[in-house]
Amino acid sequence: MDFPAVVPLRAGGVSVVVGLAGQVPRILHWGRDLGELSADGWEALRFTSVPATLNNAVDVPPVFSLWPTESEGWLGTQAHEGHLEGTATAPHPRLTGAEHSETPGGGAKLVVRLADDVSDVDIAVTYRLDAAGVLAVDTAMTRRVGTPLKSGLRYHLAGVSAMLPLPRRAAEILDFTGKWCRERAPQRRPVTFGSYVREVRRGKPGHDSPYLLTVGTPGFGFRSGEVWAVHVAWSGNQRYVAEQLPEGAGGTHAVVLAAANCCGQARSA
């Protein structure tokens, strides 16, 4: 099945550009609007998003795709974790479909469909960019009827994360904490190597919820700077991650922003 190499979503001064070439698509850009680029311009964006091959590393550079897994050499947070009763612990997704549409009133939507034949799971990731430039990401996983060897096994899903790459200039984190008498108190810190993780296990999610995990240019404020932020639209346990590996996340991307509902018991199907 043939897919366009690049699909741009544009609205509200924001561009989200998805590269569909390869086994698993990649987010090439999420940020300020890039405008109308020529075919050569889109190809240049795709070309410069490829990570470098580092010393003392595997021959093929690890890829941060829109559904990153160990099968691509990605050693940071995984898009999903689970197993078939102790087997099929390393998913190997592949692109099976993509549907792009414009939204009435402004905005656009892209649905990317993946299949993991290791565990017989189908994955759908939906990106909705509304007229104001706000991006919503929805993920869905469906266990299909497996092969005779797998049909009697339950798939135990431990977690799913929506993940997006950020440029190297996103170097400062702002999130929130608090208690009943001082809810949503801001706190800042620099982005460093490793993972900054906030988990909320209070279920409501609670007064100490991060609310927004925001990453931006150093010293950003109400009147200056550039920011990217994520919010989990789920009234329950939540998990937020800002992560930077020494090798980055491909091309000009260095930081990964991830969010999920979390911390419950593994679900099986």
C-alpha positions, 0 to 999 in steps of 0.5 A: 500500500502506498502512502504519501511521504509527508502529511502536514496538519496546519491550523491556528498558527501550528503545524504538525507534520507526520512522515509516513515513509518507513515501517512506522511513521514519525513526527517530523515537526510539532510547533509553529506553522511552517507555512506552505512548503514545496515538495522539496521543502517537505523532503528536506524536513524528512531528510534532516529528521534522521538521527546521526550514527554515533560512535560505539552504537548500532549501525542503524541509528535508533528511530523515535517514531510515533509509536517508539519500541525497542524493535526500532532501537529506541531505548527510552520510554516505550509507546506501550508495554505488555505481553502474551502471558509472558511471551511476545514482550517486544512489539514490532509494529508496522504501518497498515493504513493512514487517513487524512481529512480536513475538519469543518470550521478549520483544523485537520485529522490524521488517523494512523493504523499499525499492526503488531503481528508479534502479539496480534494487536492492532493500533490506531493513533489519531491526531486532531489539530483544532482551529485554535492549534491545539493538538489532541492525540487518541490511541486505541489498541485492539486484540484481533483473533490470533493464530492457533498458537496465540488464540488461547493466550491473553494479552496483558496491557501494562501501559500506553503513552502518547508521545511527541518529540520536542526540539533541542531549544525546549530546555526548561520544564514547568509543571504544578503541584500543591495541596488543598490550600495551595493547589496548582503551585508552579515549579520549574527545573531545567531539562537534563539527561534522563527522565523526569516523571510525574505520577499521580495515584490519587484517582481524581487526579488530586491537588498535586496533579501536574495539570500541565507538563510544559517544556519551553525555551529557557525563561519563557513567560506569559509574554515571551518564549516558545512552549509545548505542553501536554495535559491528560484528559482523564479524571484518574491516575496519570503519568507525565514524562519529559525525557532526554537521551544523550543521543537525542530523538532524531535530527533537531529533536532532543526531548520527548514529551509523553503522557498517559493514564496509569498506575492501575492493574494490567488489563488483559484481552 
